[in-house]
Amino acid sequence: MDSRDDMKYGDENSSPTNEITVAHHDRAVWETRETYGPAGFRGLFSNYYVSLCAAFATLGGLLFGYDQGVVSVILVMPQFLDRFPRVAEGASGAGFWKGLLTAMIELGALIGALNAGYFADLLSRKFSLFIAVCVFALGSALQTGSVDYAMLTVARFIGGLGIGMLSTVAPLYISEISPPETRGALLVLEEFAIVTGIVIAFWITYGTQYISSEWSWRLPFLLQLVPGIVLAAGVFMLPFSPRWLVSKNRDEEALSTLSKLRRVSKDDLRVQQEWIDIRAEVAFQSEANQEKHPKLYSNGTPSRLRLEIAQWLDCFKTGCRRRTHVGVVLMFFQQFVGINALIYYSPTLFQTMGLDHSMQLIMSGVLNVAQLVGVSTSIWTMDALGRRPLLLGGSIIMTISHIIIAILVGKFSNNWPAHRSEGWTSVAFLFVYMLGFGASWGPVPWAMPSEIFPSSLRAKGVALSTCSNWLNNFIIGLITPPLVENTGYGAYVFFAVFCLLSLVWTYFFVPETNGRTLEQMDHVFKDVSSSADEERRQRAEERIAGGLDLHIAS
């Protein structure tokens, strides 16, 4: 029987004791501690407050997904092409100008993600969300009012800056407010919101294409301001991240916030234990930083700029290098397993099978719904099965799908009308792939980076991982169209190889983080660099617990 079936969890009337259990191991919390409630999907309903806070923060993901999805249909609208003939098919250099228009949002997102770590540490996670939404809203307003290609391109870049920040800060915030037993399910809400945004954008633009005026494309751009305004107005009601508060020496406020997030009293042993874990982790990282960078601290408070540069470099040094590797490569494989290749080729496949334009769009929309269904399953499986099994299983499903599609495209693409059953088999495996990706490599790479980094480097580590996503998204956007057009089935063999590589890489390099606290990740990654570091951490725990008249029990 799963140990989670036997785990015990208390309520707000639990009687406090004066003994806590520290986690000098990499086992799940329900094996050694009393949890706040049931693990995984069931746990979402045991604490509505933290679930609502996380769901509200994922409005940033909804904006991100909506903006991605809205362009795919707008770019083929006659009303849009009349205003921007430079990207119309047949125009001189149309491919380049269309590619530049779509790439500008990825370039903006790359820069926005890179800067998000700085603002998240300086101003807080929640106020960084506010800044990101404001930048995004400016870009959306400019896109709605664009009168020429140059204005639209700049507007896409500005919107991309906001999207890059949102895609970094939202999962970071969710990971830091979530209890470990439901963190996976709550982080899946980010990917769920992204894909929901894509689906909503697709069907809105499918409907507005029948408006004869320019509002057919201006209205979808305008509508994305609505969730942005809601998020901007509501962000002030969100609690601060308790881990950010401790990093700013606001310990008592952090305890009050934890108590509010967990819906139990401040005297509850579980809250006291989590509070001590967080404070000990911050104290340990602070002492370790001073030891690693003695010159920066030789004159007291270090220069903000020099410390910022040193911390970015620390992401690539012993103690964090393995985590950076996992975060960056997860995002690399998320793009190189071929999701965009199948989305790109699907309209062509539907067209050659004899479907009319409207039915091609409908089938493409249904593909996005299939991905959403896949993501929905991971709300339960992320905590029930863990991160590693999802990645490994997803890699296998996607490899098989790519290989079968490659074989069918290679043998029958020259005459799909004469081989309709083979064509529909290809379509079936398009759906199998989308379900598999949505259930695994869609949500997990967005969830894990926000879990694995130490407190002092978490914002920067998540920013680096997100930058990897946007950089590789940009590369895939450039290579996929010519790859599919010039190699045919070879493109799917290419991506099948990367799916297989993702399987091997995951097996050897990705640890399981399911059920572990953020403060346990040193033990999960086994990168506490020395026994002296371990002793320093224990001293910090004992010092903090002693000040509260609590006793440590290992």
C-alpha positions as CSV (number, residue, x, y, z in Angstrom):
1,M,0.0,0.0,0.0
2,D,1.2,3.5,-0.8
3,S,2.5,5.2,2.3
4,R,0.3,8.2,1.5
5,D,-2.7,6.1,2.2
6,D,-1.5,5.7,5.8
7,M,-0.3,9.2,6.4
8,K,-1.8,11.3,9.1
9,Y,-2.7,14.9,8.9
10,G,-4.1,17.2,11.5
11,D,-6.5,20.1,11.7
12,E,-6.4,23.6,13.1
13,N,-7.3,22.2,16.5
14,S,-4.3,20.0,16.7
15,S,-2.5,20.3,20.0
16,P,1.0,21.7,19.6
17,T,4.0,20.0,21.1
18,N,7.5,21.3,21.6
19,E,9.4,18.8,19.3
20,I,10.0,19.2,15.6
21,T,11.4,16.8,13.0
22,V,14.0,18.2,10.6
23,A,14.4,16.7,7.2
24,H,18.0,15.6,6.7
25,H,17.0,13.1,4.0
26,D,15.3,13.0,0.6
27,R,12.2,11.1,1.6
28,A,8.7,12.5,1.0
29,V,7.3,14.5,3.8
30,W,4.3,12.1,4.5
31,E,6.8,9.4,5.4
32,T,8.2,11.4,8.4
33,R,5.9,14.2,9.2
34,E,2.3,15.1,9.8
35,T,1.1,16.8,6.6
36,Y,-1.5,19.6,6.2
37,G,-3.9,17.4,4.4
38,P,-4.3,14.8,1.7
39,A,-1.6,14.7,-1.1
40,G,-2.2,15.5,-4.7
41,F,-5.5,16.3,-6.3
42,R,-7.6,15.6,-3.1
43,G,-5.4,18.1,-1.2
44,L,-6.6,20.9,-3.5
45,F,-10.0,20.8,-1.8
46,S,-8.7,20.6,1.7
47,N,-7.3,24.1,1.5
48,Y,-9.2,26.3,-0.8
49,Y,-7.3,29.5,0.0
50,V,-3.9,28.4,-1.2
51,S,-5.6,26.7,-4.3
52,L,-7.3,30.0,-5.1
53,C,-4.1,32.0,-4.7
54,A,-2.3,29.6,-7.0
55,A,-5.1,29.6,-9.6
56,F,-5.3,33.4,-9.6
57,A,-1.5,33.6,-10.2
58,T,-2.0,31.3,-13.2
59,L,-3.9,34.0,-15.0
60,G,-0.4,35.0,-16.1
61,G,-0.2,31.6,-17.8
62,L,-3.6,32.2,-19.4
63,L,-2.3,35.4,-20.9
64,F,0.8,33.7,-22.1
65,G,-1.2,30.9,-23.8
66,Y,-3.8,33.2,-25.2
67,D,-1.2,35.4,-26.9
68,Q,0.5,32.3,-28.4
69,G,-2.8,31.0,-29.7
70,V,-4.3,34.2,-31.1
71,V,-1.7,34.7,-33.7
72,S,-2.0,31.4,-35.4
73,V,-5.4,32.2,-36.9
74,I,-5.0,36.0,-37.2
75,L,-2.0,35.5,-39.5
76,V,-4.2,33.9,-42.2
77,M,-7.2,36.3,-41.9
78,P,-7.8,38.3,-45.1
79,Q,-8.7,41.4,-43.0
80,F,-5.4,41.2,-41.3
81,L,-3.4,40.7,-44.5
82,D,-5.1,43.7,-46.1
83,R,-3.7,45.9,-43.3
84,F,-0.3,44.1,-43.3
85,P,0.3,43.0,-46.9
86,R,4.0,42.4,-46.1
87,V,3.2,39.1,-44.5
88,A,0.7,37.9,-47.1
89,E,1.5,34.8,-49.1
90,G,3.2,35.8,-52.4
91,A,4.6,39.1,-51.1
92,S,8.3,39.6,-51.5
93,G,10.1,38.3,-48.4
94,A,6.8,37.3,-46.8
95,G,8.3,34.3,-45.0
96,F,11.0,36.5,-43.4
97,W,8.6,39.2,-42.3
98,K,6.1,36.7,-40.9
99,G,8.9,34.9,-39.1
100,L,10.2,38.1,-37.6
101,L,6.7,39.1,-36.4
102,T,6.3,35.8,-34.6
103,A,9.9,35.7,-33.3
104,M,9.7,39.2,-31.8
105,I,7.5,37.9,-29.0
106,E,10.0,35.1,-28.2
107,L,12.9,37.6,-28.2
108,G,10.9,39.9,-25.9
109,A,10.0,36.9,-23.6
110,L,13.7,35.8,-23.5
111,I,14.7,39.3,-22.2
112,G,11.7,39.5,-19.9
113,A,12.4,36.1,-18.3
114,L,16.1,37.1,-17.8
115,N,15.1,40.2,-15.9
116,A,12.3,38.6,-14.0
117,G,14.7,37.0,-11.5
118,Y,16.1,40.4,-10.4
119,F,12.6,42.0,-9.9
120,A,11.3,38.9,-8.1
121,D,14.1,39.1,-5.6
122,L,14.1,42.9,-5.2
123,L,10.3,43.8,-5.2
124,S,8.7,40.4,-4.3
125,R,7.1,37.7,-6.4
126,K,3.6,39.3,-6.3
127,F,4.6,42.8,-7.2
128,S,6.7,41.4,-10.1
129,L,3.5,39.8,-11.4
130,F,1.9,43.3,-11.3
131,I,4.8,44.8,-13.3
132,A,4.7,42.0,-15.8
133,V,0.9,42.4,-16.4
134,C,1.4,46.2,-16.9
135,V,4.1,45.6,-19.5
136,F,1.9,42.9,-21.2
137,A,-1.2,45.2,-21.2
138,L,0.9,48.0,-22.9
139,G,1.9,45.5,-25.6
140,S,-1.7,44.3,-26.0
141,A,-3.0,47.8,-26.4
142,L,-0.4,48.7,-29.0
143,Q,-1.2,45.5,-30.9
144,T,-4.9,46.3,-30.9
145,G,-4.2,49.8,-32.3
146,S,-1.4,48.9,-34.7
147,V,-1.6,50.7,-38.1
148,D,1.5,49.4,-39.8
149,Y,4.0,46.5,-39.6
150,A,6.6,48.4,-37.6
151,M,4.2,49.3,-34.9
152,L,2.8,45.7,-34.7
153,T,6.3,44.3,-34.5
154,V,7.4,46.6,-31.6
155,A,4.1,45.9,-29.9
156,R,4.7,42.2,-30.1
157,F,8.2,42.7,-28.6
158,I,6.8,44.7,-25.6
159,G,4.1,42.1,-25.1
160,G,6.8,39.4,-25.1
161,L,8.7,41.2,-22.3
162,G,5.6,40.9,-20.1
163,I,5.0,37.3,-21.1
164,G,8.6,36.3,-20.3
165,M,8.2,37.8,-16.8
166,L,4.9,36.1,-16.2
167,S,6.2,32.7,-17.3
168,T,9.0,33.0,-14.8
169,V,7.3,34.6,-11.8
170,A,4.0,32.7,-11.7
171,P,5.4,29.2,-11.2
172,L,8.0,30.6,-8.8
173,Y,5.3,32.2,-6.7
174,I,3.1,29.1,-6.7
175,S,5.9,26.8,-5.7
176,E,6.8,29.0,-2.7
177,I,3.3,29.3,-1.3
178,S,2.3,25.6,-1.8
179,P,2.5,22.8,0.8
180,P,4.8,20.0,-0.5
181,E,2.1,17.4,-0.6
182,T,0.0,19.4,-3.2
183,R,2.8,21.5,-4.9
184,G,2.8,19.3,-8.0
185,A,-0.9,19.6,-8.6
186,L,-0.8,23.4,-8.0
187,L,2.1,23.9,-10.4
188,V,0.2,21.9,-13.1
189,L,-2.4,24.7,-13.0
190,E,0.2,26.9,-14.7
191,E,0.5,24.6,-17.8
192,F,-3.3,24.0,-17.6
193,A,-3.8,27.8,-17.8
194,I,-1.4,28.1,-20.7
195,V,-3.1,25.5,-22.8
196,T,-6.5,26.8,-21.8
197,G,-5.4,30.2,-23.1
198,I,-4.4,28.7,-26.4
199,V,-7.7,26.9,-26.8
200,I,-9.7,30.0,-25.8
201,A,-7.7,32.2,-28.3
202,F,-8.2,29.6,-31.1
203,W,-12.0,29.5,-30.8
204,I,-12.4,33.2,-30.3
205,T,-10.4,33.9,-33.5
206,Y,-12.2,31.2,-35.3
207,G,-15.4,33.1,-34.5
208,T,-14.1,36.6,-35.1
209,Q,-12.8,35.7,-38.6
210,Y,-16.3,36.1,-39.9
211,I,-16.4,39.8,-38.9
212,S,-15.8,41.7,-42.2
213,S,-14.0,44.7,-40.6
214,E,-10.6,45.0,-39.0
215,W,-12.2,44.1,-35.7
216,S,-11.9,40.5,-36.8
217,W,-8.3,40.7,-35.6
218,R,-8.3,43.7,-33.4
219,L,-11.0,42.3,-31.1
220,P,-9.0,39.2,-30.1
221,F,-6.0,41.4,-29.3
222,L,-8.2,43.7,-27.2
223,L,-9.9,40.8,-25.3
224,Q,-6.6,39.6,-23.8
225,L,-6.6,42.8,-21.7
226,V,-9.5,41.5,-19.7
227,P,-7.7,38.8,-17.7
228,G,-4.7,41.1,-17.5
229,I,-6.7,43.8,-15.8
230,V,-8.3,41.2,-13.4
231,L,-4.8,39.9,-12.4
232,A,-3.4,43.5,-12.0
233,A,-6.3,44.5,-9.8
234,G,-6.3,41.3,-7.7
235,V,-2.5,40.9,-7.3
236,F,-2.6,43.2,-4.3
237,M,-4.9,40.8,-2.5
238,L,-2.5,37.9,-2.9
239,P,-0.2,37.1,0.1
240,F,3.5,37.6,-0.1
241,S,5.6,34.5,-0.6
242,P,6.7,33.5,3.0
243,R,10.1,32.5,1.6
244,W,10.6,35.9,0.1
245,L,9.6,37.5,3.4
246,V,12.2,35.5,5.3
247,S,14.8,36.4,2.8
248,K,14.0,40.1,3.7
249,N,14.2,39.4,7.5
250,R,10.5,39.8,7.9
251,D,10.2,36.5,9.9
252,E,7.1,37.3,11.9
253,E,5.2,38.4,8.8
254,A,6.3,35.2,7.1
255,L,4.9,33.2,10.0
256,S,1.6,35.0,9.8
257,T,1.4,34.5,6.1
258,L,2.2,30.8,6.5
259,S,-0.5,30.4,9.0
260,K,-3.0,32.1,6.7
261,L,-1.9,30.0,3.7
262,R,-2.2,26.8,5.6
263,R,-5.4,27.7,7.4
264,V,-4.1,26.8,10.8
265,S,-2.9,28.8,13.9
266,K,0.6,30.2,14.2
267,D,1.2,27.8,17.1
268,D,0.5,24.7,15.0
269,L,3.5,22.4,15.0
270,R,3.4,21.9,11.2
271,V,3.5,25.7,10.6
272,Q,6.3,26.1,13.2
273,Q,8.2,23.3,11.6
274,E,7.9,24.8,8.0
275,W,8.8,28.2,9.3
276,I,12.0,26.9,10.9
277,D,12.9,25.0,7.7
278,I,12.5,28.2,5.7
279,R,14.5,30.3,8.1
280,A,17.2,27.7,8.5
281,E,17.6,27.4,4.7
282,V,17.8,31.2,4.3
283,A,20.4,31.5,7.1
284,F,22.4,28.6,5.7
285,Q,22.4,30.1,2.2
286,S,23.4,33.5,3.6
287,E,26.3,32.1,5.5
288,A,27.4,30.0,2.6
289,N,27.3,33.0,0.3
290,Q,29.5,34.9,2.7
291,E,32.0,32.1,2.7
292,K,31.9,31.7,-1.1
293,H,32.3,35.4,-1.7
294,P,34.4,36.8,1.2
295,K,35.6,39.8,-0.8
296,L,32.0,41.0,-1.4
297,Y,31.3,41.0,2.4
298,S,34.7,42.3,3.6
299,N,33.3,45.8,4.0
300,G,29.9,44.9,5.4
301,T,26.9,45.0,3.0
302,P,28.0,44.1,-0.5
303,S,27.4,46.1,-3.6
304,R,24.0,45.1,-5.0
305,L,25.3,44.8,-8.6
306,R,28.4,42.8,-7.7
307,L,26.3,40.4,-5.5
308,E,23.8,40.1,-8.4
309,I,26.5,39.1,-10.8
310,A,28.0,36.7,-8.3
311,Q,24.7,35.0,-7.7
312,W,24.1,34.5,-11.4
313,L,27.5,32.8,-11.7
314,D,26.7,30.7,-8.6
315,C,24.0,28.9,-10.7
316,F,26.8,27.3,-12.7
317,K,29.0,26.4,-9.8
318,T,29.2,23.3,-7.5
319,G,26.1,23.1,-5.3
320,C,23.8,24.4,-8.0
321,R,25.3,23.3,-11.3
322,R,23.3,20.0,-11.4
323,R,20.0,21.8,-10.7
324,T,20.7,24.4,-13.4
325,H,21.5,21.5,-15.8
326,V,18.2,19.8,-15.0
327,G,16.1,23.1,-15.3
328,V,17.7,24.2,-18.5
329,V,17.7,20.8,-20.3
330,L,14.1,20.1,-19.2
331,M,13.0,23.2,-21.1
332,F,15.3,22.3,-24.0
333,F,13.6,18.9,-24.5
334,Q,10.2,20.4,-24.0
335,Q,10.7,22.2,-27.3
336,F,12.8,19.5,-29.1
337,V,10.4,16.6,-28.6
338,G,8.6,18.1,-31.6
339,I,5.4,19.6,-30.3
340,N,5.6,22.5,-32.8
341,A,6.5,20.2,-35.7
342,L,3.2,18.3,-35.3
343,I,1.2,21.5,-34.8
344,Y,2.9,23.0,-37.9
345,Y,2.3,19.9,-40.1
346,S,-1.3,19.1,-38.9
347,P,-3.1,21.7,-41.1
348,T,-1.1,20.4,-44.2
349,L,-2.1,16.9,-43.3
350,F,-5.7,17.9,-42.9
351,Q,-5.6,19.8,-46.2
352,T,-4.1,17.0,-48.3
353,M,-6.7,14.6,-46.9
354,G,-9.3,16.8,-48.6
355,L,-10.7,18.7,-45.6
356,D,-11.9,22.3,-46.4
357,H,-10.4,25.3,-44.7
358,S,-13.0,25.5,-42.0
359,M,-12.7,21.8,-41.1
360,Q,-8.8,22.2,-41.1
361,L,-9.2,24.9,-38.5
362,I,-11.7,22.9,-36.4
363,M,-9.4,19.9,-36.4
364,S,-6.4,22.0,-35.3
365,G,-8.6,23.4,-32.5
366,V,-9.5,19.9,-31.4
367,L,-5.8,19.0,-31.3
368,N,-5.3,21.8,-28.8
369,V,-8.3,20.4,-26.8
370,A,-6.6,17.0,-26.7
371,Q,-3.5,18.6,-25.2
372,L,-5.7,20.3,-22.6
373,V,-7.2,16.9,-21.7
374,G,-3.7,15.5,-21.3
375,V,-2.7,18.3,-19.0
376,S,-5.9,17.8,-17.0
377,T,-4.8,14.3,-16.1
378,S,-1.5,15.6,-14.6
379,I,-3.3,17.6,-12.0
380,W,-3.8,14.1,-10.4
381,T,-0.8,12.2,-11.6
382,M,1.9,14.8,-10.8
383,D,1.6,14.0,-7.1
384,A,0.1,10.6,-7.3
385,L,2.8,9.1,-9.6
386,G,5.6,11.7,-9.4
387,R,7.6,13.7,-11.9
388,R,10.0,11.1,-13.2
389,P,7.4,8.5,-14.2
390,L,5.5,11.1,-16.1
391,L,8.6,12.2,-18.1
392,L,9.7,8.7,-18.8
393,G,6.2,7.5,-19.9
394,G,5.7,10.7,-22.0
395,S,9.0,10.1,-23.8
396,I,8.0,6.6,-24.7
397,I,4.5,7.6,-26.0
398,M,5.9,10.5,-28.0
399,T,8.8,8.4,-29.5
400,I,6.3,5.7,-30.7
401,S,3.9,8.4,-32.1
402,H,6.7,10.1,-34.1
403,I,8.0,6.9,-35.5
404,I,4.5,5.7,-36.7
405,I,3.7,9.2,-38.2
406,A,7.1,9.2,-39.9
407,I,6.5,5.8,-41.5
408,L,3.0,6.7,-42.7
409,V,4.1,10.1,-44.0
410,G,7.1,8.5,-45.8
411,K,5.0,5.9,-47.5
412,F,1.7,7.6,-48.3
413,S,2.0,11.4,-48.2
414,N,2.3,11.5,-52.0
415,N,-1.3,10.4,-52.4
416,W,-3.3,10.7,-49.1
417,P,-6.7,10.7,-50.9
418,A,-6.0,7.1,-52.1
419,H,-4.9,6.1,-48.6
420,R,-7.5,7.7,-46.3
421,S,-7.3,5.0,-43.7
422,E,-3.6,5.5,-43.3
423,G,-4.2,9.3,-43.2
424,W,-6.7,9.0,-40.4
425,T,-4.2,6.7,-38.6
426,S,-1.7,9.5,-38.8
427,V,-4.4,11.9,-37.3
428,A,-5.0,9.4,-34.5
429,F,-1.4,9.3,-33.5
430,L,-1.3,13.1,-33.7
431,F,-4.0,13.0,-30.9
432,V,-2.0,10.3,-29.0
433,Y,1.1,12.5,-29.2
434,M,-0.9,15.6,-28.0
435,L,-2.4,13.6,-25.1
436,G,1.0,12.2,-24.1
437,F,2.8,15.5,-24.3
438,G,0.0,17.3,-22.4
439,A,0.2,14.7,-19.6
440,S,4.0,14.8,-19.3
441,W,6.5,17.1,-21.1
442,G,3.9,19.9,-21.2
443,P,3.5,20.5,-17.4
444,V,6.6,18.9,-15.7
445,P,9.2,21.3,-17.3
446,W,7.2,24.2,-16.0
447,A,6.8,22.7,-12.5
448,M,10.3,21.3,-11.7
449,P,12.5,24.4,-12.1
450,S,10.6,26.3,-9.5
451,E,11.1,23.5,-7.0
452,I,14.7,22.5,-7.3
453,F,16.8,25.7,-6.7
454,P,18.0,26.9,-3.3
455,S,16.2,29.9,-1.8
456,S,19.0,32.4,-2.6
457,L,19.1,31.4,-6.2
458,R,15.6,30.2,-6.9
459,A,14.4,33.3,-8.8
460,K,17.5,33.3,-11.0
461,G,17.5,29.5,-11.5
462,V,13.8,29.7,-12.7
463,A,14.7,32.6,-14.9
464,L,17.5,30.7,-16.5
465,S,15.2,27.7,-17.1
466,T,12.5,29.9,-18.6
467,C,15.1,31.6,-20.9
468,S,16.0,28.1,-22.1
469,N,12.4,27.6,-23.1
470,W,12.1,30.8,-25.0
471,L,15.5,30.4,-26.7
472,N,14.7,26.9,-27.9
473,N,11.2,27.9,-28.8
474,F,12.8,30.5,-31.1
475,I,15.2,27.9,-32.6
476,I,12.4,25.4,-33.2
477,G,10.3,28.1,-34.8
478,L,13.1,28.8,-37.3
479,I,14.0,25.2,-38.2
480,T,10.6,23.4,-38.1
481,P,9.1,24.9,-41.3
482,P,12.1,24.1,-43.6
483,L,12.7,20.8,-41.8
484,V,9.1,19.6,-42.5
485,E,9.0,21.0,-46.1
486,N,12.4,19.8,-47.2
487,T,12.7,16.4,-45.4
488,G,9.1,15.3,-45.1
489,Y,9.0,12.2,-42.9
490,G,12.7,12.9,-41.9
491,A,11.5,15.7,-39.6
492,Y,9.6,13.2,-37.5
493,V,12.5,10.8,-37.4
494,F,14.6,13.8,-36.2
495,F,12.1,14.5,-33.3
496,A,11.7,10.8,-32.5
497,V,15.5,10.7,-31.8
498,F,15.2,13.7,-29.4
499,C,12.2,12.0,-27.7
500,L,14.4,8.9,-27.2
501,L,17.3,11.1,-25.9
502,S,14.9,12.7,-23.4
503,L,14.0,9.3,-22.1
504,V,17.7,8.4,-21.5
505,W,18.5,11.8,-20.1
506,T,15.6,11.7,-17.7
507,Y,16.5,8.2,-16.4
508,F,20.0,9.2,-15.5
509,F,19.8,12.9,-14.5
510,V,16.3,13.8,-13.2
511,P,15.6,13.0,-9.5
512,E,12.2,12.7,-8.0
513,T,10.9,15.9,-6.2
514,N,7.4,14.7,-5.4
515,G,6.4,15.3,-1.8
516,R,9.7,16.9,-0.8
517,T,9.9,20.3,0.7
518,L,11.8,23.1,-1.1
519,E,14.3,23.0,1.7
520,Q,15.0,19.3,1.1
521,M,16.4,19.8,-2.4
522,D,20.0,19.7,-1.2
523,H,19.4,16.1,-0.1
524,V,17.4,15.3,-3.2
525,F,20.2,16.4,-5.5
526,K,22.9,15.2,-3.0
527,D,24.9,18.4,-3.7
528,V,25.7,19.6,-0.1
529,S,29.3,20.2,-0.9
530,S,30.8,19.1,2.4
531,S,30.2,17.9,6.0
532,A,31.0,21.4,7.1
533,D,27.9,22.6,5.1
534,E,25.7,20.0,6.7
535,E,26.9,21.0,10.1
536,R,26.3,24.7,9.3
537,R,22.8,23.9,8.3
538,Q,22.2,21.9,11.5
539,R,23.5,24.7,13.7
540,A,21.1,27.1,12.0
541,E,18.2,24.8,12.7
542,E,19.2,24.3,16.3
543,R,19.8,28.1,16.8
544,I,16.4,29.0,15.4
545,A,14.5,26.2,17.2
546,G,16.2,27.0,20.5
547,G,15.1,30.5,20.3
548,L,11.5,29.2,20.1
549,D,11.9,26.8,22.9
550,L,11.5,23.8,20.5
551,H,13.6,20.7,20.4
552,I,15.1,19.1,17.2
553,A,14.3,15.4,16.6
554,S,16.1,14.0,13.5
